[in-house]
Amino acid sequence: MRTTPCGGRELAGSDFFVDFGAGPAWGRLPLRQDWQLPSSVAPALQRTLRCEGGDPPRFAIVRRGREGEIWALNERALGEGRHAMKLAHLGAVRFTEPRVHTYLHPQRRVPMEPLMAVKVNARREHMEPILAELRTRGARMQEVELQGRRVTVRAEARLAALLGFEQAIDALTAHSGQAHTWLARYEAAPALTARTSKEEEWKDCT
Protein backbone atom coordinates (compact mmCIF):
# COMPACT_ATOMS: atom_id res chain seq x y z
CA MET A 1 0.00 0.00 0.00
CA ARG A 2 1.18 3.52 -0.83
CA THR A 3 -0.11 6.65 0.87
CA THR A 4 0.23 10.34 0.07
CA PRO A 5 1.11 12.68 2.97
CA CYS A 6 0.40 16.39 3.07
CA GLY A 7 3.59 17.13 1.16
CA GLY A 8 2.25 15.20 -1.83
CA ARG A 9 5.16 12.74 -2.24
CA GLU A 10 4.18 9.09 -2.39
CA LEU A 11 5.80 6.95 0.30
CA ALA A 12 6.51 3.26 0.11
CA GLY A 13 6.19 1.14 3.25
CA SER A 14 9.96 1.02 3.69
CA ASP A 15 10.10 4.83 3.96
CA PHE A 16 8.65 4.60 7.44
CA PHE A 17 11.37 2.39 8.84
CA VAL A 18 14.76 3.72 7.76
CA ASP A 19 16.98 6.66 8.74
CA PHE A 20 14.72 8.34 11.27
CA GLY A 21 17.09 11.27 11.65
CA ALA A 22 16.61 12.44 8.08
CA GLY A 23 13.65 10.39 6.92
CA PRO A 24 9.94 11.19 6.66
CA ALA A 25 8.14 12.35 9.78
CA TRP A 26 5.80 9.35 9.65
CA GLY A 27 8.51 7.10 11.06
CA ARG A 28 8.24 9.08 14.29
CA LEU A 29 4.66 7.93 14.95
CA PRO A 30 5.18 4.51 16.57
CA LEU A 31 1.89 4.13 18.47
CA ARG A 32 -0.98 2.75 16.38
CA GLN A 33 -4.70 2.19 16.84
CA ASP A 34 -7.27 0.77 14.41
CA TRP A 35 -10.62 2.46 13.90
CA GLN A 36 -13.82 1.43 12.15
CA LEU A 37 -17.05 3.18 11.19
CA PRO A 38 -20.48 1.49 11.33
CA SER A 39 -22.19 0.96 7.97
CA SER A 40 -24.69 3.73 8.70
CA VAL A 41 -22.00 6.45 8.92
CA ALA A 42 -20.35 8.06 5.89
CA PRO A 43 -16.57 8.57 6.20
CA ALA A 44 -15.74 12.25 6.78
CA LEU A 45 -12.11 11.97 5.68
CA GLN A 46 -11.59 12.44 1.96
CA ARG A 47 -7.86 11.68 1.91
CA THR A 48 -5.97 8.55 2.79
CA LEU A 49 -3.67 10.34 5.21
CA ARG A 50 -4.36 13.47 7.21
CA CYS A 51 -1.60 15.33 9.06
CA GLU A 52 -2.15 17.17 12.32
CA GLY A 53 -0.16 18.97 14.96
CA GLY A 54 2.89 20.57 13.32
CA ASP A 55 6.08 19.28 11.76
CA PRO A 56 6.73 16.52 12.58
CA PRO A 57 3.02 15.88 13.16
CA ARG A 58 1.74 14.57 16.50
CA PHE A 59 -0.63 12.16 14.79
CA ALA A 60 -1.86 11.10 11.37
CA ILE A 61 -5.08 9.39 10.33
CA VAL A 62 -4.94 6.66 7.69
CA ARG A 63 -8.16 5.77 5.91
CA ARG A 64 -8.94 2.54 4.02
CA GLY A 65 -12.63 2.68 3.16
CA ARG A 66 -14.70 2.53 6.35
CA GLU A 67 -11.74 1.68 8.53
CA GLY A 68 -8.15 2.70 9.07
CA GLU A 69 -5.53 3.59 11.65
CA ILE A 70 -4.35 6.44 13.81
CA TRP A 71 -0.55 6.78 13.93
CA ALA A 72 0.62 8.80 16.93
CA LEU A 73 3.73 10.18 18.59
CA ASN A 74 2.63 9.03 22.06
CA GLU A 75 -0.47 8.26 24.11
CA ARG A 76 -1.47 11.91 24.48
CA ALA A 77 -1.26 12.41 20.72
CA LEU A 78 -3.21 9.20 20.17
CA GLY A 79 -5.96 10.62 22.35
CA GLU A 80 -5.96 13.76 20.19
CA GLY A 81 -6.35 11.59 17.09
CA ARG A 82 -9.28 9.70 18.62
CA HIS A 83 -10.89 13.01 19.59
CA ALA A 84 -10.53 14.30 16.01
CA MET A 85 -12.15 11.13 14.65
CA LYS A 86 -15.05 11.39 17.12
CA LEU A 87 -15.65 15.03 16.23
CA ALA A 88 -15.58 14.25 12.50
CA HIS A 89 -18.12 11.42 12.86
CA LEU A 90 -20.23 12.65 15.80
CA GLY A 91 -18.82 9.94 18.06
CA ALA A 92 -19.87 7.07 15.78
CA VAL A 93 -16.48 5.37 15.53
CA ARG A 94 -15.07 2.25 17.16
CA PHE A 95 -11.46 1.79 18.27
CA THR A 96 -9.36 -1.27 19.04
CA GLU A 97 -6.74 -1.35 21.80
CA PRO A 98 -3.58 0.68 21.02
CA ARG A 99 -0.59 -1.28 19.76
CA VAL A 100 3.12 -0.61 19.42
CA HIS A 101 4.49 -0.57 15.89
CA THR A 102 7.33 -3.04 15.22
CA TYR A 103 9.02 -4.11 12.02
CA LEU A 104 11.63 -6.56 10.74
CA HIS A 105 14.97 -4.90 10.02
CA PRO A 106 15.62 -5.50 6.28
CA GLN A 107 19.38 -6.17 6.65
CA ARG A 108 19.75 -7.59 10.16
CA ARG A 109 16.51 -9.62 9.92
CA VAL A 110 15.64 -8.98 13.56
CA PRO A 111 12.42 -7.43 14.95
CA MET A 112 12.76 -3.77 15.89
CA GLU A 113 10.70 -1.86 18.45
CA PRO A 114 10.46 1.84 19.39
CA LEU A 115 12.58 3.22 22.22
CA MET A 116 11.20 6.43 23.65
CA ALA A 117 12.87 9.44 25.22
CA VAL A 118 11.18 10.39 28.48
CA LYS A 119 11.21 13.72 30.30
CA VAL A 120 9.30 14.32 33.54
CA ASN A 121 9.14 17.64 35.37
CA ALA A 122 7.53 17.64 38.81
CA ARG A 123 7.77 18.97 42.34
CA ARG A 124 10.82 17.77 44.23
CA GLU A 125 8.82 15.74 46.77
CA HIS A 126 7.56 13.52 43.96
CA MET A 127 11.04 12.54 42.75
CA GLU A 128 11.29 9.13 44.45
CA PRO A 129 7.85 7.88 43.34
CA ILE A 130 8.64 9.00 39.78
CA LEU A 131 12.00 7.21 39.78
CA ALA A 132 10.35 4.09 41.20
CA GLU A 133 7.70 4.19 38.47
CA LEU A 134 10.38 4.47 35.79
CA ARG A 135 12.34 1.59 37.30
CA THR A 136 9.29 -0.67 37.28
CA ARG A 137 8.99 0.04 33.55
CA GLY A 138 12.62 -0.90 32.88
CA ALA A 139 13.68 2.65 32.00
CA ARG A 140 17.34 3.58 31.50
CA MET A 141 17.98 6.64 33.67
CA GLN A 142 19.97 9.39 32.00
CA GLU A 143 19.72 12.48 34.21
CA VAL A 144 18.08 13.74 37.40
CA GLU A 145 18.29 17.54 37.58
CA LEU A 146 17.24 19.43 40.71
CA GLN A 147 16.00 22.97 40.10
CA GLY A 148 14.90 24.65 43.33
CA ARG A 149 11.64 23.01 44.37
CA ARG A 150 11.29 21.06 41.15
CA VAL A 151 13.05 18.11 39.54
CA THR A 152 13.51 17.09 35.91
CA VAL A 153 14.08 13.42 35.16
CA ARG A 154 15.30 12.21 31.76
CA ALA A 155 15.33 8.56 30.72
CA GLU A 156 14.76 6.13 27.86
CA ALA A 157 12.30 3.25 27.84
CA ARG A 158 10.56 0.84 25.48
CA LEU A 159 7.24 2.21 24.24
CA ALA A 160 5.61 -1.14 25.08
CA ALA A 161 6.56 -0.58 28.74
CA LEU A 162 5.38 3.04 28.78
CA LEU A 163 1.70 2.51 27.98
CA GLY A 164 -0.23 4.21 30.76
CA PHE A 165 2.85 6.11 31.96
CA GLU A 166 1.46 9.63 31.54
CA GLN A 167 -1.66 8.72 33.54
CA ALA A 168 0.54 7.18 36.23
CA ILE A 169 2.55 10.39 36.53
CA ASP A 170 -0.66 12.40 36.80
CA ALA A 171 -1.76 10.18 39.68
CA LEU A 172 1.64 10.24 41.43
CA THR A 173 1.93 14.04 41.27
CA ALA A 174 -1.75 14.96 41.77
CA HIS A 175 -1.71 16.38 38.21
CA SER A 176 1.12 18.81 39.05
CA GLY A 177 3.80 16.99 37.02
CA GLN A 178 4.34 16.95 33.27
CA ALA A 179 5.48 13.86 31.38
CA HIS A 180 6.68 14.05 27.78
CA THR A 181 7.68 11.12 25.56
CA TRP A 182 8.89 11.00 21.96
CA LEU A 183 10.59 8.50 19.69
CA ALA A 184 14.35 8.29 20.22
CA ARG A 185 15.08 5.39 17.84
CA TYR A 186 14.20 1.80 17.06
CA GLU A 187 16.14 -1.01 18.76
CA ALA A 188 16.14 -4.79 18.51
CA ALA A 189 13.25 -6.17 20.56
CA PRO A 190 14.70 -8.82 22.94
CA ALA A 191 11.55 -10.92 23.35
CA LEU A 192 10.62 -10.71 19.68
CA THR A 193 14.21 -11.43 18.63
CA ALA A 194 14.30 -14.58 20.78
CA ARG A 195 11.05 -15.79 19.26
CA THR A 196 12.24 -15.05 15.73
CA SER A 197 15.54 -16.87 16.37
CA LYS A 198 13.61 -19.92 17.59
CA GLU A 199 11.44 -19.86 14.48
CA GLU A 200 14.57 -19.70 12.32
CA GLU A 201 15.97 -22.76 14.14
CA TRP A 202 12.83 -24.69 13.30
CA LYS A 203 13.09 -23.58 9.68
CA ASP A 204 16.69 -24.82 9.54
CA CYS A 205 15.60 -28.23 10.83
CA THR A 206 12.98 -28.78 8.16
ROVOFI-692134 format. One record per residue (C-alpha): residue number from 0; residue in one letter; chain; x, y, z. Coordinates in steps of 0.02 Angstrom, whole numbers. Layout:
<rs>
R   resi   resn   chain       c1       c2       c3
R    NUM      A       A        X        Y        Z
...
</rs>
This chain:
<rs>
R   resi   resn   chain       c1       c2       c3
R      0      M       A        0        0        0
R      1      R       A       59      176      -41
R      2      T       A       -6      333       43
R      3      T       A       11      517        4
R      4      P       A       56      634      149
R      5      C       A       20      820      153
R      6      G       A      179      856       58
R      7      G       A      112      760      -91
R      8      R       A      258      637     -112
R      9      E       A      209      454     -120
R     10      L       A      290      348       15
R     11      A       A      326      163        6
R     12      G       A      309       57      162
R     13      S       A      498       51      184
R     14      D       A      505      241      198
R     15      F       A      433      230      372
R     16      F       A      568      119      442
R     17      V       A      738      186      388
R     18      D       A      849      333      437
R     19      F       A      736      417      564
R     20      G       A      854      563      583
R     21      A       A      830      622      404
R     22      G       A      683      519      346
R     23      P       A      497      560      333
R     24      A       A      407      618      489
R     25      W       A      290      468      482
R     26      G       A      425      355      553
R     27      R       A      412      454      715
R     28      L       A      233      397      747
R     29      P       A      259      226      828
R     30      L       A       94      207      923
R     31      R       A      -49      138      819
R     32      Q       A     -235      109      842
R     33      D       A     -363       38      720
R     34      W       A     -531      123      695
R     35      Q       A     -691       72      607
R     36      L       A     -853      159      560
R     37      P       A    -1024       75      566
R     38      S       A    -1110       48      398
R     39      S       A    -1235      187      435
R     40      V       A    -1100      322      446
R     41      A       A    -1018      403      295
R     42      P       A     -828      428      310
R     43      A       A     -787      612      339
R     44      L       A     -606      598      284
R     45      Q       A     -579      622       98
R     46      R       A     -393      584       95
R     47      T       A     -299      427      139
R     48      L       A     -183      517      260
R     49      R       A     -218      673      361
R     50      C       A      -80      766      453
R     51      E       A     -108      859      616
R     52      G       A       -8      949      748
R     53      G       A      144     1029      666
R     54      D       A      304      964      588
R     55      P       A      337      826      629
R     56      P       A      151      794      658
R     57      R       A       87      729      825
R     58      F       A      -31      608      740
R     59      A       A      -93      555      568
R     60      I       A     -254      469      517
R     61      V       A     -247      333      384
R     62      R       A     -408      289      295
R     63      R       A     -447      127      201
R     64      G       A     -631      134      158
R     65      R       A     -735      127      318
R     66      E       A     -587       84      426
R     67      G       A     -408      135      453
R     68      E       A     -277      179      583
R     69      I       A     -217      322      690
R     70      W       A      -28      339      697
R     71      A       A       31      440      846
R     72      L       A      186      509      929
R     73      N       A      132      451     1103
R     74      E       A      -23      413     1205
R     75      R       A      -74      596     1224
R     76      A       A      -63      620     1036
R     77      L       A     -160      460     1008
R     78      G       A     -298      531     1118
R     79      E       A     -298      688     1010
R     80      G       A     -318      579      855
R     81      R       A     -464      485      931
R     82      H       A     -544      651      979
R     83      A       A     -527      715      800
R     84      M       A     -608      557      733
R     85      K       A     -753      570      856
R     86      L       A     -782      751      811
R     87      A       A     -779      712      625
R     88      H       A     -906      571      643
R     89      L       A    -1012      633      790
R     90      G       A     -941      497      903
R     91      A       A     -993      354      789
R     92      V       A     -824      269      776
R     93      R       A     -754      112      858
R     94      F       A     -573       89      914
R     95      T       A     -468      -63      952
R     96      E       A     -337      -67     1090
R     97      P       A     -179       34     1051
R     98      R       A      -29      -64      988
R     99      V       A      156      -30      971
R    100      H       A      225      -29      794
R    101      T       A      366     -152      761
R    102      Y       A      451     -206      601
R    103      L       A      581     -328      537
R    104      H       A      748     -245      501
R    105      P       A      781     -275      314
R    106      Q       A      969     -309      332
R    107      R       A      987     -380      508
R    108      R       A      826     -481      496
R    109      V       A      782     -449      678
R    110      P       A      621     -372      748
R    111      M       A      638     -189      794
R    112      E       A      535      -93      923
R    113      P       A      523       92      970
R    114      L       A      629      161     1111
R    115      M       A      560      322     1183
R    116      A       A      644      472     1261
R    117      V       A      559      520     1424
R    118      K       A      560      686     1515
R    119      V       A      465      716     1677
R    120      N       A      457      882     1768
R    121      A       A      377      882     1941
R    122      R       A      388      949     2117
R    123      R       A      541      889     2211
R    124      E       A      441      787     2338
R    125      H       A      378      676     2198
R    126      M       A      552      627     2138
R    127      E       A      565      457     2223
R    128      P       A      392      394     2167
R    129      I       A      432      450     1989
R    130      L       A      600      361     1989
R    131      A       A      517      204     2060
R    132      E       A      385      210     1923
R    133      L       A      519      223     1789
R    134      R       A      617       79     1865
R    135      T       A      464      -34     1864
R    136      R       A      450        2     1678
R    137      G       A      631      -45     1644
R    138      A       A      684      132     1600
R    139      R       A      867      179     1575
R    140      M       A      899      332     1683
R    141      Q       A      998      470     1600
R    142      E       A      986      624     1710
R    143      V       A      904      687     1870
R    144      E       A      914      877     1879
R    145      L       A      862      971     2036
R    146      Q       A      800     1149     2005
R    147      G       A      745     1233     2167
R    148      R       A      582     1150     2218
R    149      R       A      564     1053     2058
R    150      V       A      653      906     1977
R    151      T       A      675      855     1796
R    152      V       A      704      671     1758
R    153      R       A      765      610     1588
R    154      A       A      766      428     1536
R    155      E       A      738      307     1393
R    156      A       A      615      162     1392
R    157      R       A      528       42     1274
R    158      L       A      362      110     1212
R    159      A       A      280      -57     1254
R    160      A       A      328      -29     1437
R    161      L       A      269      152     1439
R    162      L       A       85      125     1399
R    163      G       A      -12      210     1538
R    164      F       A      142      306     1598
R    165      E       A       73      482     1577
R    166      Q       A      -83      436     1677
R    167      A       A       27      359     1812
R    168      I       A      127      520     1827
R    169      D       A      -33      620     1840
R    170      A       A      -88      509     1984
R    171      L       A       82      512     2072
R    172      T       A       96      702     2063
R    173      A       A      -87      748     2089
R    174      H       A      -85      819     1910
R    175      S       A       56      940     1952
R    176      G       A      190      849     1851
R    177      Q       A      217      848     1663
R    178      A       A      274      693     1569
R    179      H       A      334      702     1389
R    180      T       A      384      556     1278
R    181      W       A      445      550     1098
R    182      L       A      529      425      984
R    183      A       A      718      414     1011
R    184      R       A      754      270      892
R    185      Y       A      710       90      853
R    186      E       A      807      -51      938
R    187      A       A      807     -239      925
R    188      A       A      663     -308     1028
R    189      P       A      735     -441     1147
R    190      A       A      577     -546     1168
R    191      L       A      531     -536      984
R    192      T       A      711     -572      931
R    193      A       A      715     -729     1039
R    194      R       A      552     -790      963
R    195      T       A      612     -752      786
R    196      S       A      777     -844      819
R    197      K       A      680     -996      879
R    198      E       A      572     -993      724
R    199      E       A      729     -985      616
R    200      E       A      799    -1138      707
R    201      W       A      641    -1235      665
R    202      K       A      654    -1179      484
R    203      D       A      834    -1241      477
R    204      C       A      780    -1411      541
R    205      T       A      649    -1439      408
</rs>
